[in-house]
Amino acid sequence: MAEAPSKIESMRKWVVEHKLRAVGCLWLTGISSSIAYNWSRPNMKPSVKIIHARLHAQALTLAALVGSACVEYYDNKYGSSGPKVDKYTSQYMAHAHKD
C-alpha cells in the first residue's frame, strides 16, 4: 500500500506546480504586513511608509525567487523520488557487481 506524502512533500509539490502563485502570495503577504507595521509608527510620513513597505516586499520577493529557483534546481536534479541515477552510473554499477 502506498504511503501518504508528508506535509512538507505536499507543500514542495504545490510550490513546484505553482511557482509564480507562491511568489505572488508571498509578495502580497509581505507588502501587507509591512504596510501594517509601518502604519503603526506615527512619526513617519505616509510616503516614507509606502516606500519602506515596497522595499521590504521587494527584498522578500527576491528571497522567494531565489527559493523558487532552489526548489526548481532540486526538483530537476533529484525529482520527487530522491537522487536520480543516470544510465551510465547504473550500467557501471551492474558491471561492477557482476564479479
C-alpha positions as CSV (number, residue, x, y, z in Angstrom):
1,M,0.0,0.0,0.0
2,A,1.4,3.5,-0.9
3,E,2.3,5.7,2.0
4,A,0.6,9.2,2.0
5,P,3.0,12.0,1.2
6,S,4.2,14.1,4.2
7,K,3.1,17.7,4.8
8,I,6.4,19.1,3.6
9,E,6.4,16.9,0.5
10,S,2.9,18.1,-0.3
11,M,3.9,21.7,0.1
12,R,7.0,21.2,-2.0
13,K,4.9,19.7,-4.8
14,W,2.4,22.6,-4.7
15,V,5.3,25.1,-4.9
16,V,6.8,23.3,-7.8
17,E,3.5,23.3,-9.7
18,H,2.5,26.9,-8.7
19,K,5.8,28.8,-8.5
20,L,4.5,32.2,-9.6
21,R,1.4,32.0,-7.4
22,A,3.6,31.1,-4.4
23,V,5.9,34.1,-5.1
24,G,2.9,36.4,-5.7
25,C,1.2,35.3,-2.4
26,L,4.5,35.8,-0.5
27,W,4.8,39.3,-2.0
28,L,1.2,40.2,-1.1
29,T,1.7,39.0,2.4
30,G,5.0,40.8,2.7
31,I,3.7,44.2,1.5
32,S,0.5,43.9,3.6
33,S,2.4,43.1,6.8
34,S,5.0,45.8,6.1
35,I,2.3,48.4,5.5
36,A,0.5,47.4,8.7
37,Y,3.8,47.6,10.6
38,N,4.8,50.9,9.1
39,W,1.3,52.4,9.7
40,S,1.7,51.7,13.4
41,R,4.7,54.0,13.5
42,P,3.3,57.6,13.9
43,N,6.5,59.6,13.4
44,M,6.8,58.8,9.6
45,K,5.2,60.5,6.6
46,P,2.8,58.3,4.6
47,S,5.1,58.4,1.5
48,V,8.0,57.1,3.5
49,K,5.8,54.3,4.9
50,I,4.8,53.2,1.4
51,I,8.5,53.3,0.2
52,H,9.6,51.2,3.2
53,A,6.8,48.7,2.6
54,R,7.8,48.4,-1.1
55,L,11.4,47.9,-0.2
56,H,10.5,45.2,2.4
57,A,8.3,43.4,-0.1
58,Q,10.9,43.7,-2.9
59,A,13.5,42.0,-0.6
60,L,11.0,39.3,0.3
61,T,10.2,38.8,-3.4
62,L,13.9,38.4,-4.3
63,A,14.3,35.8,-1.5
64,A,11.2,34.0,-2.7
65,L,12.5,33.9,-6.3
66,V,15.8,32.5,-5.0
67,G,13.9,29.9,-3.0
68,S,11.8,29.0,-6.0
69,A,15.0,28.6,-8.1
70,C,16.4,26.3,-5.5
71,V,13.3,24.2,-5.4
72,E,13.3,24.0,-9.3
73,Y,17.0,23.0,-9.2
74,Y,16.4,20.4,-6.6
75,D,13.4,19.0,-8.4
76,N,15.3,18.8,-11.7
77,K,18.3,17.2,-10.1
78,Y,16.6,14.8,-7.8
79,G,12.9,14.7,-8.7
80,S,10.3,13.8,-6.2
81,S,11.7,10.3,-5.5
82,G,15.2,11.2,-4.4
83,P,18.5,11.3,-6.3
84,K,18.4,10.3,-9.9
85,V,20.9,7.7,-11.2
86,D,21.8,8.2,-14.9
87,K,22.1,5.3,-17.2
88,Y,25.9,5.3,-17.2
89,T,26.0,5.0,-13.4
90,S,23.5,2.2,-13.4
91,Q,25.5,0.3,-16.1
92,Y,28.7,0.8,-14.2
93,M,27.1,-0.5,-11.0
94,A,25.7,-3.5,-12.8
95,H,29.1,-4.4,-14.3
96,A,30.9,-3.7,-11.0
97,H,28.7,-6.1,-9.1
98,K,28.8,-9.0,-11.7
99,D,32.0,-10.4,-10.3
